[in-house]
Amino acid sequence: MQKVLGLVGSPRKLGNCEIMVKEISRQITVPHELNLLRLADFNILPCRGCYRCLPLGKQCVLQDDLITVLRAMCDVDALIVAVPAYFLSANACLKRLSDRGLSFYNHSEKLWHKPAVGIGVAGVAGKEGFTLLCVQSFLKLILAQEKASRIIYGALPGEVFMSEKNKKAAADLASALFGPVAQKFEPSCPVCGGDTFRFLGNNRVRCMLCSISGNMTLEHGLPAFEMNRSEQIFFENRQEALKHRDWLLGMKNDFIEKKAVLKKICMTYRQEGQWIQPPEKTPKGNRK
């Protein structure tokens, strides 16, 4: 019996993200049990960038719910991630979790190449912005193996399944989760499979998923990409991921060595500007 975790990135209960995860689960032919986790229910604090979670055996020092979410991700055989588009991007709860990605490295043995599918749900056709890129990036950064990912459309709760096209999308994602990686037919990055690029001029491009640069040419009227594989791709294999962790630890050591010089630079800016402070919280008993 396989165990599947549905990460729901929407605060809506029984909204389109939740029912899409459950429909995918219904159509998975492999015997499995479905666990569900709504990210908005968990307190995930912003990363401090202190790097204290990087050494082997260490955990994040922030006292929040991250370890519960991490354990849930580690203790299953596959992942389904669904997130709604908010203002042309993925809901912030997904980004807040991925920002804590330094903590994932010490769980890389359990997370590496865990099969996963991703869904972005947008309310207006064509107005998803870079939601799908956010979903794909999240799957890469948690070291999972992205089997397939899709954007589907539906604004009102339940509206996604007023379309048979979306039922077919759920079936395709269900087949992909424990099956082969879905084949891409559109032009894409030959390194990571990403299909979002920044154009740098003179036919140079950068893949927005793996951040590798390269060149674009036209072949039979379609874009073709030749990417610079000498650049670091820290999620191409587990060894590269751990190498990236070691590089970050090296950066921390470099900071310690240069701390006095760096502090001197920063202190020259200390007195500039006026900070706006958050309002003081009023005790509940004193509210009028």
C-alpha positions in Angstrom: 0.0 0.0 0.0 1.5 3.3 -1.1 1.1 6.5 0.9 0.3 9.8 -0.9 0.4 13.3 0.6 -1.8 16.0 -0.8 -0.3 19.4 -0.1 -3.2 21.9 -0.5 -2.0 25.4 -0.9 -5.4 27.1 -0.7 -7.1 28.4 2.5 -10.5 27.4 1.1 -12.0 24.3 2.5 -13.5 22.0 -0.2 -12.2 24.5 -2.8 -10.9 23.7 -6.2 -7.4 22.8 -5.1 -8.7 20.4 -2.4 -11.2 18.6 -4.7 -8.6 18.4 -7.5 -6.2 16.6 -5.2 -9.0 14.2 -4.1 -10.0 13.6 -7.7 -6.4 12.7 -8.7 -6.3 10.3 -5.7 -9.6 8.7 -6.9 -8.1 8.0 -10.3 -4.7 6.6 -9.1 -4.9 2.9 -9.9 -2.1 1.9 -7.5 -3.5 0.9 -4.1 -2.8 3.8 -1.7 -4.0 5.9 1.2 -4.3 9.7 0.9 -3.1 12.0 3.6 -4.0 15.7 3.3 -2.2 18.8 4.7 -3.6 22.3 4.2 -0.6 24.6 4.3 -2.6 27.6 5.5 -3.4 25.7 8.7 0.3 25.6 9.7 2.4 28.3 11.2 5.4 28.5 8.8 7.6 31.5 9.8 9.8 33.4 7.4 13.3 32.1 7.0 16.0 34.2 8.8 18.8 33.1 6.6 20.9 32.1 9.6 22.1 28.8 8.0 22.0 27.1 11.4 19.9 24.2 9.9 22.5 23.3 7.3 25.1 21.2 9.3 24.3 17.5 9.4 21.8 16.5 12.1 20.7 20.1 12.7 17.1 21.5 12.6 15.8 25.0 12.0 15.9 27.1 15.2 12.5 28.7 14.6 9.7 27.4 16.8 6.9 26.8 14.3 5.2 23.9 12.4 7.9 23.3 9.8 9.1 20.0 11.2 5.5 18.6 11.2 5.2 19.5 7.5 8.6 18.1 6.7 7.9 14.8 8.4 4.6 14.5 6.6 6.5 15.0 3.3 9.2 12.5 4.2 6.8 9.8 5.5 4.9 9.2 2.2 5.8 7.6 -1.1 4.5 10.4 -3.4 3.2 14.0 -3.4 0.3 15.9 -5.0 0.7 19.6 -4.7 -2.2 22.0 -5.6 -2.1 25.8 -5.2 -4.4 28.6 -6.4 -3.3 31.6 -8.4 -3.4 34.8 -6.4 -2.5 38.0 -8.3 -0.8 36.1 -11.1 1.3 33.9 -8.8 1.0 31.0 -6.4 -0.6 31.5 -3.0 2.0 32.8 -0.6 1.8 29.7 1.7 3.7 27.7 -0.9 6.4 30.3 -1.2 6.8 30.6 2.5 7.4 26.8 2.7 9.9 26.8 -0.1 11.7 29.8 1.4 12.6 27.4 4.3 14.2 25.0 1.8 17.6 25.1 3.5 16.0 22.7 6.1 15.2 20.2 3.3 18.9 19.3 2.8 19.1 17.3 6.0 16.1 15.3 4.8 17.4 14.8 1.3 17.7 11.0 1.6 13.9 10.7 2.2 12.9 13.5 -0.2 15.2 12.8 -3.1 13.3 11.9 -6.3 10.0 11.3 -4.5 7.4 11.2 -7.3 5.2 14.3 -7.4 2.6 16.0 -9.6 1.6 19.7 -9.4 -1.5 21.7 -10.2 -2.0 25.4 -10.3 -5.7 26.6 -10.3 -6.5 30.0 -11.8 -9.8 31.7 -11.9 -9.5 33.2 -15.3 -8.2 31.4 -18.4 -4.8 32.7 -19.4 -4.4 34.8 -16.2 -2.4 32.4 -14.1 0.8 34.5 -14.5 3.8 32.5 -13.3 1.8 30.1 -11.0 2.9 27.0 -12.8 6.5 28.1 -12.6 6.1 28.5 -8.8 4.7 24.9 -8.6 7.4 23.4 -10.7 10.1 25.3 -8.8 8.6 24.1 -5.5 8.8 20.5 -6.6 12.4 20.9 -7.7 13.5 22.7 -4.5 12.0 20.0 -2.3 14.1 17.6 -4.3 11.1 15.7 -5.6 10.8 14.2 -9.1 8.2 16.2 -11.0 6.2 13.7 -13.0 3.8 16.2 -14.5 2.3 19.6 -13.8 -0.7 21.4 -15.1 -2.7 24.7 -14.9 -6.4 24.3 -14.8 -9.1 27.0 -14.6 -12.0 27.5 -12.3 -12.9 30.3 -9.9 -15.9 29.2 -7.9 -15.5 26.3 -5.5 -16.3 23.2 -7.5 -16.2 25.0 -10.8 -13.1 23.0 -12.0 -15.3 19.9 -12.4 -17.9 21.6 -14.5 -15.3 20.9 -17.2 -14.6 17.4 -18.5 -11.2 18.8 -19.7 -10.2 19.2 -16.0 -11.4 15.6 -15.2 -9.1 14.4 -18.0 -6.3 16.5 -16.5 -6.8 14.8 -13.1 -6.7 11.4 -14.8 -3.5 12.3 -16.7 -1.8 13.4 -13.4 -3.0 10.3 -11.6 -1.5 8.1 -14.3 1.8 10.1 -14.2 2.3 10.0 -10.4 3.5 6.3 -10.3 4.2 6.1 -14.0 6.8 7.5 -16.4 7.6 11.2 -16.5 5.1 12.9 -18.8 6.5 13.8 -22.2 6.7 17.4 -23.1 5.9 18.4 -26.7 6.5 22.2 -26.5 10.0 23.7 -26.6 11.6 23.3 -23.2 14.9 23.4 -21.4 16.9 20.3 -22.2 18.4 20.3 -18.7 15.3 20.5 -16.4 12.3 20.5 -18.8 11.3 24.0 -17.8 9.4 26.0 -20.4 9.8 29.5 -19.0 12.7 31.6 -20.2 14.1 35.1 -19.7 15.5 36.6 -22.9 18.9 38.2 -22.3 19.6 39.6 -25.8 21.7 38.3 -28.7 19.8 35.0 -28.6 20.9 34.3 -25.1 18.3 33.0 -22.6 18.1 31.9 -19.0 15.8 29.1 -17.9 13.6 30.4 -15.0 13.3 26.9 -13.5 16.9 25.8 -13.2 18.5 29.2 -13.8 20.9 27.8 -16.4 21.8 30.1 -19.3 22.2 29.2 -22.9 21.4 30.1 -26.5 18.2 29.9 -28.5 17.9 29.1 -32.2 15.0 28.4 -34.5 14.6 24.9 -35.9 11.7 24.4 -38.3 10.2 27.6 -37.0 10.3 26.5 -33.4 12.6 27.6 -30.6 15.5 25.2 -29.7 17.7 25.7 -26.7 21.3 24.8 -26.1 22.1 25.3 -22.4 25.4 25.7 -20.5 25.6 22.5 -18.6 28.8 23.6 -16.8 26.8 25.9 -14.6 25.7 24.4 -11.2 22.4 22.6 -11.2 21.8 21.9 -7.6 18.8 19.7 -8.0 20.0 17.5 -10.9 21.1 14.8 -8.5 21.3 14.3 -4.8 25.1 14.7 -4.8 24.8 18.2 -6.4 22.1 19.1 -3.9 24.4 18.3 -1.0 27.3 20.1 -2.8 25.1 23.2 -2.8 24.5 22.8 0.9 28.3 22.6 1.4 28.7 25.7 -0.7 26.2 27.5 1.5 28.1 26.4 4.6 31.3 27.8 3.0 29.5 31.1 2.5 28.7 31.1 6.2 32.4 30.5 7.1 33.3 33.3 4.6 30.9 35.6 6.4 32.5 34.8 9.8 36.0 35.6 8.4 34.9 38.9 6.9 32.4 39.9 9.6 34.3 42.9 10.8 34.7 44.4 7.4 31.2 43.7 6.3 29.8 45.2 9.5 31.8 48.3 9.0 30.2 48.7 5.5 26.7 48.1 6.8 27.0 50.5 9.8 27.5 53.4 7.5 23.9 53.1 6.5 22.5 52.6 10.0 21.1 56.1 10.7 19.4 56.7 7.4 15.6 56.8 7.0 12.7 56.6 9.4 11.3 53.2 10.2 7.5 52.8 10.4 6.6 50.5 13.3 3.7 48.0 13.5 0.9 49.1 15.9 1.1 47.8 19.4 -1.3 45.0 20.1 -4.2 46.0 22.3 -5.1 43.4 25.0 -8.4 41.8 24.2 -10.0 43.1 27.4 -9.2 46.7 26.5 -10.8 46.7 23.1 -13.8 49.0 22.6 
